Amino acid sequence: MRDKKYLLLILLVFLLFSNGCSTNIRKEPPQLIATVNKERIEATRGTYQWKTKNFLSNTTTVADAASPSQIAQNIKPQTVKGNSTVNVEFNDQSQPKLHAYLWDKEERIKELSLDQNQVILPSERGKYVIEISSKWSNGDASYTLVVNVQ
């Protein structure tokens, strides 16, 4: 009887430990927070790949999405001034490697200048679809923003 109690106690400790190790694990990339002059711009996450390491296993999630130009069709453009800067940060305060691109109907057409998590927008008037490409040690993700430069 005493051996069963020890076995049950060991099993309980193991379950608590393995559950406790996995409760703070992010199962997908963080949300992007984009602002221009402290005004938030809608950012939609697109395709991503994310690795999750648990106590006993590793999992990789791959989520495919439409292209940024297709995602942009469902985003209301944010009106901004030319040469404005978009501040890019994440809801978990992580600092991934970032790239920013302009899109036309089907593909990336230009890489935008990005310095210290700030993207400089074009000066010419028009609607722009912007992809923010982010890379962490455990995955990568694409985010789409739409701005209307006035």
Disulfide bonds with the S-S distance in Angstrom:
none
